[in-house]
């Protein structure tokens, strides 16, 4: 029951963060918003790891990878996704980001030599066709100035960068570095890097914004970053990464429902087809072939055993 609660809570939180990001756009520069978000998240993470007395001492090489983690997982990827959502609904951005699974598997092969199963190619093809279907109208009327097409490109680049950050996290785990410790350092470095960039830019650290902005910021920092990651890491420990990874497949469902209710997201035939292809493609990527075969192959009837005595 505890695992089910963690699973549902993480899906609902991460699925809803895409809508919460919409309230972060427009009033405050995206870089400043991210500084607020990861500065608050870093504070919460450090209070937690210090309370749990988790070792935070690492060598310079490890700190270099923490900086890389900050750039890829807590900086550039989010900045690109924030920019993408200025041109896309939260539902479309969430669906594009779900291709993270495919990029993760490809990069795992490149950086760690893990072989790619045949079903991965099939799932990746389905996911790619799904993205094409989702943005079919924009691709037919191809225009470099197209707002939706620009948003798609930004979302996909952000997803690739996030995948590279995941590879850094895998490297840190292979070094037996606590995930919580690595994330605490990564979020701190992210806040420092963002603050440094803002200091040399025309943007101000102090901004006026409506209450919806600040409430969504707290939600993204505390729930979307600290609590959701803690829940996800608990699931990784309790049920393993294969089952826990289905979160990435499920949270677009939450994002699409919320976008339909609150953003006026309108379903069209190509939208429905694309959504199904992306979700099914990711499910195929995550599902071992023997399970797929078991689902597709009907159970063969067993021969009846007679209890009658032979003559």
N, C-alpha and C positions, 0 to 999 in steps of 0.2 A: 504493500500500500504506500510506503514511503517513496519508493521508486516511481510509482504512478503519479504521486503528487508532484515530485520533482519534475517529471516529464511534462505533465500538463502545464505546470507553472512556467517552465522554460519556454515551451511552445507559445503560450499566450503572451508572455513578456516580449520575446524576440519578434513574434509576429506583429505585435502592436507598436514596436519601436519605429517601424517605417512610417506610421501615421504621426507619431510624436515628432519625428524629424520635420514634418511639414510645418509645425509651429515654430521651428527654429529658423526658418527661412524668411528673409525679407527685412526684418528690423535690425538685425545684428550681423556683421560680417561672419561668414562661415568659419574662418580661421579663429576668430575670437570665440565663437560658440563652441568650437572644439576644445579650445583652451579651457573654457569654463567646465566643459563636460569631463575632460580627462584630469583636470586639476582637482575637481571634487571627487572623482572616482579614485585617483591616486591617494588622496587623503584618507578615504574610507579603507582602501586596500592596505595602506601602511598601518593604520590603526589596528586592523585585523591581524596582520602578520606579526606585529609587535606584541599584540595581546596573546597570540598563540605561540610566541617565542620561536618563530621559524627563523632559521639561519639566513641572514641576508648578506653574508660576506662571500665575494666571488673575485676571481682574478680579472685582469684587464681584458683578456680575450673574451671572457664571458660578458663583461660589460659592453664590449663592442657589439656582441650579438643582441644584447638588451636594447641598444640604440637602434639596431637594424629592426628589431621587433617593434620598437616604438614607431619607426617610420612606416613600416609595412602594415602593421596590425592596428595601430592606434594613432595614425596620422594621415599619410597620403591616401590610403584606401578610403577612409571616412570622408576626407575632404572631397575626393572625386565623387563619392556617392551622394554627398550633400549637394554638390553641383548638379549631379544627374537628376536629383529630385526636383530641381528647379524647372526641369523640362519634361519630367515623367510623373505619373501618379505613383503613390507609394506601392500600389499593387504591381505595376510594371517593373519598378526598380527591384522589388523583392524577388520577382520571378527571374529577372536577369541575374541577380546575385546568387540564386540557387544553383547556378552552374559552377559554383565554388567547388562542389564535390568532384566534378570532372577535372577541373584544373588541379585540384589536390592530388588526384590519382596520377595524372600525367607528370606533375612535378616530383611526386614521390619516386616515380620511375627514373626521372632525370637525375635527381640529387642523391637518392639512396639505393638505386638499382633494383627496386622492387618490380617484379614482372607485372605486366598489364594483362588481365584476363580478357578473353575474347568478348565477353558480354559488355566490357567497358566501351569498346568501339561502337557497339550497337546502341548502348545508352547515350553515348556522346553524340552520335548521329541524330538520335531522336531529340535530344536537348537542343541541338543546333537547328534542326528543322522547326522545333517549337518556337525558338527566338525569331526565325524567319517569318513564321506564321503570325506571331504577335505583332510584328512591325511590317507586315506585308504591304499595307497601304503606303507607308513611308518609303519602303524600298522600291515599289513600283514607280512612285513619283520621286525618284532619287534626287535629293538636293542637299548639297553640303551645308546649306543654311537651315535645313529642317531641324526644328527644335527637338522633336522626338528622336530623330536619328542621332543628333548630338548627345542627347541624354543616354541613349543606348550605348554609344561608344564610351562615354564617361563611366557608366555603370560597369561595363565589361572590363575596362582597364583597371578600375578600382577593385574588381573581383580578382583579377590576375595578381595584383599587388598584395591583396589579402591572402591569396594562396601562398605567395612567397613568404609572407609573415608566418603562415602556418608551418612552413618548412623550417623556419627558424625555431619555432616552438618545438617541433619534433627533434631538432638538433639539441635543444636545451634539455628535453626530456631524456634523450639518449645519454646526456652528460649527468643524469640523475639530479637535475636542478628542479626544485619544487616549482610546479606550475604557478602556484600563488605567488611565490617569491619572484619568479620571472615576470609575471604580469605586473606586480607591484613596481618593480624597477622599470619595466617598459612604459607603464602609464606615467610614472614620474618623469622619465626622459622625454616622453611625448609632450607633457605639459611644459617642460623647460624649453624644448625646441620650438614649440608653438609660441611661447612667450617671447623668445628671442626674435622670432620672425616678426611678431607684432610690434616689438620695440623699434625695429628698423623700417616699419611700414607707416602708412598714414592712418592706420586704424587705431582706435582707442580701446583701452582695457575697460573703460567705464561707459556703459551704454544704457539708454532708456528703452524699455520694451514693455509690451503689455504683460499682464499677469500670466496669460497662456504660455508665453515664451519661458518664463521662469519656472512654472510648474512642469512644463515638458522637459526642461533642462534637468530638474531634480529627478524626474522619472527616468530619463535616459542615463543619468549618472549612477543613481542608486540602484534602480531596478534593472535597467537595460544593460548596465555594465557590471556592477558589483554582484548583485543577487543572481542575475541570470548566469553569469560565468561561474559563480560558486555552485549553482544548481547543476550546471552542465558538467563541471569537473567531478561533482559527486556521482553523477550518472556514469561518467567514464570509468570511475573506480568500481561502481556497483554492478553495472551490466555490460561494460565493455564498450569500446569505441564503435563497433559495427552497429549495434542497436541504438546507441546514443546518437549516431550520425543521422538517423532518420528525422531528427529535429529539423535539419536544414530542408528536408523535403516537405515537412508539415507546416512550418511557419508561413510559407506563402499563402496557404489557405486562409489563415487568420488575416494576413495583410489584404488579400483580395476582398474578403467579407467586409472589413472595416472601410476599405477604400470605396466599395460599392455603397455603403451606408452613409458615409460622411463626406466623400469627395465627389460623388456623382459619377463614379466610374461606370461606364456603359459597356455591357458585354455585347460583342459582335461574334459572328460565326468564326472569323479567323482568331479572335481572342480566345474563344472556348477551345478550339483545336490546338492552338499554341500552348495554352495553359496545361492541357492534358498531356501533350507531348513532352513538355519540360518536366512535369512531375513524374510521369511514367518513366522517362529516360533516366532520371535520377534514382528512382526506385530500382530500376534494372541494374544500375551501377552499384548500388548498395547490397543487392540480393545475390548470394552465392548461387552458382549455376545449378547445384543439386537441388536447391529449393525451388528454383524456377521449373526444373524438369518435373519435380514432384507435383507442382500445381498444374502443369500442363498435361501430364500423363494421367489418365484415369486409372484407378486402382483395379488391378486384374482380379477376377473372382478366383478364390481358392478352390481346388477340387474338393468335392464332398467326401468325407470319410465315412464309410459304411460301418455300422456297429454289428451288422449281421455276421454270424459265424460262417466261415467258409465250409463247403461240403467236404 
